Amino acid sequence: MREGRRVVGVAELNGYIKALIDSDEALADVCVRGELSNYKIYPSGHHYFTLKDKESSLRCVFFKNSSLKLRFKPENGMEVLALGRISVFPRDGAYQLYVSELARSGAGDLHAAFERLKAKLEAEGLFDAGAKKPLPKYPARIAVITSPAGAAVRDIIRVLGARWPLSAVRILPVRVQGEEAPAELVKAINYANKYRVADVIITGRGGGSIEDLWAFNDEQVARAIFASEIPVISAVGHEPDVTIADYVADVRAATPSNAAELAVPDIAEVSQMLAGLRRRASSSCTRAFDAARARLDNLAGRRCLTDPMSYIDDKRMLLDMTRERLASAASGGLHAGRERFARAAAALDALSPLKVLGRGYAIVRTGSGALVKSASDVSLGDELSVRLERDEIKCKVCEGVIG
């Protein structure tokens, strides 16, 4: 061995190699396709497995906090996509893939198909809030479209029975996974609308991978939900799971149990509300009764009821007084009218021509009836009529004017 050569320890060398690999950006974010092998879950919750293909293999670790996002059960022989970073475990001097996400192979294509369909239906207005139908407040019939063997239907029935046992629940059994599932879902939704079997529809299933939930990402299922005249509640998977059916449905529930809670009121709350209304109605009736009793007592003590004739006597006196005032007013008016008549008659009499004639004056008229005011109004030989107080004299002009 050559003298002066630098000697390093195993740990130092592994650390150096780890630093080199960790500094390589190409290895910091890689997606590896392979077949699962030796898949084990340790008591710590960490997942250890090997990815392999026909020519090679790669050790992988999937820590517990990252594995909580899994939507499927990994099994040996399953082809998957593993996203993560390559690094070295210094103790063993072996490099491995530290997985952050794990998906079944083909899930990326499904996500792309999901986004394409979502954009298409959104552009057509199938997600518009204005198209959403309101849920009935007290539904008498509820149709549940789901698998009859799944946990979802049991959760829905349990919650509906506890919250609102007055509703009749009808199960329309369908497959919720597989190639036949979309057609069965469409048929069930159309059947419920054609025969009006319910006031509200709940459709959905429990959680799972994107492949498991794919029936609810089917375009025909989405269009059947949108065309439904009966309001539809979508209850697919758990809170993180979102499907096309959730966007189209009138109401989206986080879980099947939550769908049942949204579909019906709570009978305990309704009973409490009715009890409050009953108390307020009773209190209102009591107040109205007490007010009516008080008015009755007040009326019962009035003189018109205790001594009815006194009321009549009072009215008689009032009638006599009124008659007296009317008679006095009529008499006074007649006297005043007579006086006004007398004054007017005297004024007219004073202006009467007969009064003037009574004082020795006369009215002279020509034969045509015209008044003669001066000698120039007549000619010799004209016949005149002279009106005196009591008589009238006919005469003729014999002489001219005497100046």
Secondary structure by P-SEA (a helix, b strand, c coil): cccccccccaaaaaaaaaaaaaacccccbbbbbbbbcccccccccbbbbbbbcccbbbbbbbcccccccccccccccbbbbbbbbbbbcccccbbbbbcccccccaaaaaaaaaaaaaaaaaaaccccccccccccccccbbbbbcccccaaaaaaaaaaaaccccbbbbbbcccccccaaaaaaaaaaaaaaacccccbbbbbbbbbccccccccccaaaaaaaaacccbbbbbccccccccccccccccccccaaaaaaaacccaaaaaaaaaaaaaaaaaaaaaaaaaaaaaaaaaaaccccccaaaaaaaaaaaaaaaaaaaaaaaaaaaaaaaaaaaaaaaaaaaacaaaaaaabbbbbbccccccccccccccccbbbbbbcccbbbbbbbcccccc
